[in-house]
Amino acid sequence: MEKWHCFKDKVEMVKGEISLAYLGMTQDIEGLKCPKCGEAYITAEVVKTVNEGEQQLEAK
């Protein structure tokens, strides 16, 4: 995986658990976090999975 850096702090992001909330539901997933300010990002692979989950929830 390529290295990601925090735009604000210019430090390398680290893997960590981040919380996502959607339609009143919260779930922890693996993402990238800035060790300095806590800014979080999710990877393209996670975005694909999240989109699929959103579609399933909206279909119910």
CNS distance restraints for C-alpha pairs under 8 A (distance, minus, plus):
assign (resid   3 and name CA) (resid  12 and name CA) 6.94 0.50 0.50
assign (resid   3 and name CA) (resid  13 and name CA) 7.47 0.50 0.50
assign (resid   4 and name CA) (resid  12 and name CA) 5.86 0.50 0.50
assign (resid   4 and name CA) (resid  13 and name CA) 5.53 0.50 0.50
assign (resid   5 and name CA) (resid  10 and name CA) 5.80 0.50 0.50
assign (resid   5 and name CA) (resid  11 and name CA) 5.32 0.50 0.50
assign (resid   5 and name CA) (resid  12 and name CA) 4.29 0.50 0.50
assign (resid   5 and name CA) (resid  13 and name CA) 5.20 0.50 0.50
assign (resid   5 and name CA) (resid  34 and name CA) 7.70 0.50 0.50
assign (resid   6 and name CA) (resid  10 and name CA) 5.08 0.50 0.50
assign (resid   6 and name CA) (resid  11 and name CA) 5.54 0.50 0.50
assign (resid   6 and name CA) (resid  12 and name CA) 6.35 0.50 0.50
assign (resid   6 and name CA) (resid  13 and name CA) 6.18 0.50 0.50
assign (resid   6 and name CA) (resid  34 and name CA) 5.94 0.50 0.50
assign (resid   6 and name CA) (resid  39 and name CA) 7.47 0.50 0.50
assign (resid   9 and name CA) (resid  36 and name CA) 7.12 0.50 0.50
assign (resid   9 and name CA) (resid  37 and name CA) 7.46 0.50 0.50
assign (resid  11 and name CA) (resid  34 and name CA) 7.10 0.50 0.50
assign (resid  11 and name CA) (resid  35 and name CA) 7.86 0.50 0.50
assign (resid  11 and name CA) (resid  36 and name CA) 7.76 0.50 0.50
assign (resid  12 and name CA) (resid  34 and name CA) 6.97 0.50 0.50
assign (resid  13 and name CA) (resid  32 and name CA) 5.73 0.50 0.50
assign (resid  13 and name CA) (resid  33 and name CA) 5.24 0.50 0.50
assign (resid  13 and name CA) (resid  34 and name CA) 4.72 0.50 0.50
assign (resid  13 and name CA) (resid  35 and name CA) 6.66 0.50 0.50
assign (resid  14 and name CA) (resid  32 and name CA) 5.34 0.50 0.50
assign (resid  14 and name CA) (resid  33 and name CA) 5.36 0.50 0.50
assign (resid  14 and name CA) (resid  34 and name CA) 6.38 0.50 0.50
assign (resid  14 and name CA) (resid  35 and name CA) 6.76 0.50 0.50
assign (resid  15 and name CA) (resid  30 and name CA) 6.81 0.50 0.50
assign (resid  15 and name CA) (resid  31 and name CA) 5.69 0.50 0.50
assign (resid  15 and name CA) (resid  32 and name CA) 4.59 0.50 0.50
assign (resid  15 and name CA) (resid  33 and name CA) 6.24 0.50 0.50
assign (resid  16 and name CA) (resid  30 and name CA) 5.60 0.50 0.50
assign (resid  16 and name CA) (resid  31 and name CA) 5.52 0.50 0.50
assign (resid  16 and name CA) (resid  32 and name CA) 5.81 0.50 0.50
assign (resid  16 and name CA) (resid  33 and name CA) 6.19 0.50 0.50
assign (resid  17 and name CA) (resid  28 and name CA) 5.98 0.50 0.50
assign (resid  17 and name CA) (resid  29 and name CA) 5.44 0.50 0.50
assign (resid  17 and name CA) (resid  30 and name CA) 4.68 0.50 0.50
assign (resid  17 and name CA) (resid  31 and name CA) 5.95 0.50 0.50
assign (resid  17 and name CA) (resid  32 and name CA) 7.89 0.50 0.50
assign (resid  18 and name CA) (resid  28 and name CA) 5.38 0.50 0.50
assign (resid  18 and name CA) (resid  29 and name CA) 5.51 0.50 0.50
assign (resid  18 and name CA) (resid  30 and name CA) 6.17 0.50 0.50
assign (resid  18 and name CA) (resid  31 and name CA) 5.98 0.50 0.50
assign (resid  18 and name CA) (resid  32 and name CA) 7.92 0.50 0.50
assign (resid  18 and name CA) (resid  33 and name CA) 7.86 0.50 0.50
assign (resid  18 and name CA) (resid  40 and name CA) 7.00 0.50 0.50
assign (resid  19 and name CA) (resid  26 and name CA) 6.49 0.50 0.50
assign (resid  19 and name CA) (resid  27 and name CA) 5.54 0.50 0.50
assign (resid  19 and name CA) (resid  28 and name CA) 4.32 0.50 0.50
assign (resid  19 and name CA) (resid  29 and name CA) 6.30 0.50 0.50
assign (resid  20 and name CA) (resid  26 and name CA) 5.49 0.50 0.50
assign (resid  20 and name CA) (resid  27 and name CA) 5.41 0.50 0.50
assign (resid  20 and name CA) (resid  28 and name CA) 6.24 0.50 0.50
assign (resid  20 and name CA) (resid  29 and name CA) 7.31 0.50 0.50
assign (resid  21 and name CA) (resid  25 and name CA) 5.44 0.50 0.50
assign (resid  21 and name CA) (resid  26 and name CA) 4.23 0.50 0.50
assign (resid  21 and name CA) (resid  27 and name CA) 6.52 0.50 0.50
assign (resid  22 and name CA) (resid  26 and name CA) 6.49 0.50 0.50
assign (resid  22 and name CA) (resid  54 and name CA) 7.81 0.50 0.50
assign (resid  30 and name CA) (resid  42 and name CA) 7.56 0.50 0.50
assign (resid  31 and name CA) (resid  40 and name CA) 6.86 0.50 0.50
assign (resid  31 and name CA) (resid  41 and name CA) 5.89 0.50 0.50
assign (resid  31 and name CA) (resid  42 and name CA) 4.76 0.50 0.50
assign (resid  31 and name CA) (resid  43 and name CA) 6.72 0.50 0.50
assign (resid  32 and name CA) (resid  40 and name CA) 5.55 0.50 0.50
assign (resid  32 and name CA) (resid  41 and name CA) 5.15 0.50 0.50
assign (resid  32 and name CA) (resid  42 and name CA) 6.15 0.50 0.50
assign (resid  32 and name CA) (resid  43 and name CA) 7.76 0.50 0.50
assign (resid  33 and name CA) (resid  38 and name CA) 5.59 0.50 0.50
assign (resid  33 and name CA) (resid  39 and name CA) 5.58 0.50 0.50
assign (resid  33 and name CA) (resid  40 and name CA) 4.38 0.50 0.50
assign (resid  33 and name CA) (resid  41 and name CA) 6.45 0.50 0.50
assign (resid  34 and name CA) (resid  38 and name CA) 4.74 0.50 0.50
assign (resid  34 and name CA) (resid  39 and name CA) 5.28 0.50 0.50
assign (resid  34 and name CA) (resid  40 and name CA) 6.53 0.50 0.50
assign (resid  42 and name CA) (resid  46 and name CA) 6.13 0.50 0.50
assign (resid  42 and name CA) (resid  47 and name CA) 6.72 0.50 0.50
assign (resid  43 and name CA) (resid  47 and name CA) 6.32 0.50 0.50
assign (resid  44 and name CA) (resid  48 and name CA) 6.36 0.50 0.50
assign (resid  45 and name CA) (resid  49 and name CA) 6.57 0.50 0.50
assign (resid  46 and name CA) (resid  50 and name CA) 6.03 0.50 0.50
assign (resid  47 and name CA) (resid  51 and name CA) 6.03 0.50 0.50
assign (resid  48 and name CA) (resid  52 and name CA) 6.37 0.50 0.50
assign (resid  49 and name CA) (resid  53 and name CA) 6.30 0.50 0.50
assign (resid  50 and name CA) (resid  54 and name CA) 6.12 0.50 0.50
assign (resid  51 and name CA) (resid  55 and name CA) 6.27 0.50 0.50
assign (resid  52 and name CA) (resid  56 and name CA) 6.37 0.50 0.50
assign (resid  53 and name CA) (resid  57 and name CA) 6.25 0.50 0.50
assign (resid  54 and name CA) (resid  58 and name CA) 6.13 0.50 0.50
assign (resid  55 and name CA) (resid  59 and name CA) 6.13 0.50 0.50
assign (resid  56 and name CA) (resid  60 and name CA) 6.72 0.50 0.50
